[in-house]
Amino acid sequence: MKEEPQNNRPMKWTVLTDNRSKDPSFKTEHGLSIWLETKCSRILLDTGASDVFIDNAKRMGIDLGAVDYVFISHGHNDHAGGLRHFMEVNKKAKVIVSPESVNGMFYSMRNERHSITTVWPDGMEERFIMVDHSCEVADGIYVMAHIPQTHPMPKGNRHLFIKDADGNFIPDDFRHELALYTDGLLFTGCAHSGLENILAACPWPVRAIVGGFHLLDGHETSSELTGLARRLADNYPQATFHTSHCTGDIAYAIMKNTMADRLHAFCCGTVCEMGEAKETPLDELQ
């Protein structure tokens, strides 16, 4: 196992955009964006679906002009749709993204077929760091690509497709999904590749797993969710798990019953220093 990168001050992350909020003054949307402060960098983890994260950041006194890197976990517009708005307020940050995200055409067949493809900003390709293999992209910032799929994938993936060059809709294999690791924190985006697969691909000690888990209500059975929760708790005893966005209320409650204080919910406005997360039950969120 590789030696974990060091950091001399607490890492702090703040949720800018999420599906849920306890404070009605925060805007919500189906999307995710998190402001992450490390010793060396300020990183924006995904950008939500629109400019909602910008308004919420202003309310919290966060200067998005100070962001050094934007990390885009995958090509769906609920995680990358706000990027073009971000580029208008920040003129320097580099964008870490998979080329398969930028070049892909993504669709959801849930309820009815609709595009979930991101509209990418034009003329700013020089600011993109294209990642097609696992690597260290900057000092202490590690990205995992093409995550091996040896454990079960989330069943909600069955609704998600890519349109190929011939116009055919084929099941998304999530080769465009990336995960980010820095100083004990593992950001999963939506975890379409599956939590267990992402954790298995990470060669460094993980203290906090943050992001959506793509465990939609009505897909995994109660026994499947309980089994997953037990494996996560047993195999990663030093880690805490933090989720919202694409984790359903029922799925969360089932896993919470097994994981107890190892599992926490976040929402718009949540602020956390590593190891100091406060539980916010999903059934209390607006």
Disulfide bonds with the S-S distance in Angstrom:
none
